[in-house]
Amino acid sequence: MSLDPPTTPSADGPRPARRHAERPTWLRIRYRATPELERVQHLVDDLRLHTVCQSAACPNLAECWAHGTATFMLGGNVCTRRCGFCDVKTGRPAPLDPEEPQRVAEGVRELGLRFAVVTAVARDDVPDGGAAHFAATVRAIRAAVPECRVEVLIPDFKGDEDALATVLAARPDVLNHNLETVERLQARVRRQGKYARSLQVLRAAARLAPDIPTKTGIMLGLGEDAAEIDRTLSDIVAHDCRLLTIGQYLSPGPDHLPVERFVPPEEFERWRTRALELGFAEVASGPLVRSSYRAEKLAAALPSG
C-alpha cells in the first residue's frame, strides 16, 4: 500500500503554490441557514461567548451549529501567538474574564450538550497560560450539566507541567493538544510552537493522569511528504497518545500559508488505516475533519469515566 502523495517538497522547503487554486469538489461546502443555526448564533451572542467555529473560520460551522453544537473558545478572540495557518487575530488580549467559565457552562446547558469541547487562544501573557481558566470552565460545566463529558483542547503552556497538572486536576474526559504538522514544517506553521515540546505535553498528560485519554491532530497539504507523516504518527503513538484527527489544511486568506496540495479523500482513508495499524485507538481522517469535529464520536471509542 503506497501512501506517497503525487509530489514531494524540495530540500529547501515546500514549493510555492497558487494561493487561490480552486477547491476540489470534495471541499466545496454549501451553507444553508436553519432555525437551529440561528438559535446557536443568538445564544453565543447573548452570552458574549467566542467559538472556534467563527474565530478560526471553520468550514464545518454550518453543519455543527445546525446540530446544536459549538466549540467554545476561552480567553477572548485575540491570541498572543501568530501561527501561519490560523485565522484568529494576534495582539494584546484583554484580561481574562472571571465570569466566562460560568457563561460557557450556561451555553452548554442551553444547547443541551452531552459532550462539550473547550479550547482557548494562547495566553502567554498570563503566568499559567490560562490553565486555571480552563480548569474553572470544566468545573463550571460539571456543576451545570453533570452528565456532560468535556474535552479540552489546550495550548502547550510553554511546556509548564504545573499548568498542565492544573487542567488535569479538573478531570476533563479528554485532553487534546494539537501537533498540527510534521517536524520539518513546525517553524513555518507554528512559529512559537515546538514539535518536541508538544510531544512532551502529550506524554506528560498521560503520565500525570493515565486514566484521561490524550488526543492530537495534524493537517495535511502544507508541504509534508509521506515519510514525514508516517514518522509523525509513530512519534505520537510513542508518546502515549491514542486518539487522532487528520484533516486538510485550508488557507484562511492571502496573508496565511498557501495550500500546497489538496489531499483526496481516499488518501485520508489510507492514513486512517495506517494510524490504526500503528496503535491508535480511534482516528478521524478526512478533508473536512478538524480537532473538535464530531469529537464525541471519537471519544466514544474509549470507556466513559
Buried (B, 14 or more C-beta within 10 A) or exposed (E): EEBEBEEBBEEEEBEEBEEEEEBEEBBEEEEEEEEBBEBBBEBBEEBEBBBBBBBBBBBBBBBBBBBBBBBBBBBBBBBBBBBBBBBBEBEEBEEBBEEBBBBBBBBBBBBEBEBBBBBBBBBBEBEBBBBBBBBBBBBBBBEBBEEBBBBBBBBBBBBBBEBBBBBBBBBBBBBBBBBBBBBBBBBBBBEBBBBEBBBBBBBBBBEBBEEBBBBBBBBBBBBBBBEBBBBBBBBBBEBBBBBBBBBBBBBEEEEBBBBBBBBBBEBBEBBBBBBBEBEBBBBBBBBBBBBBBBBBEBBEBBEEE
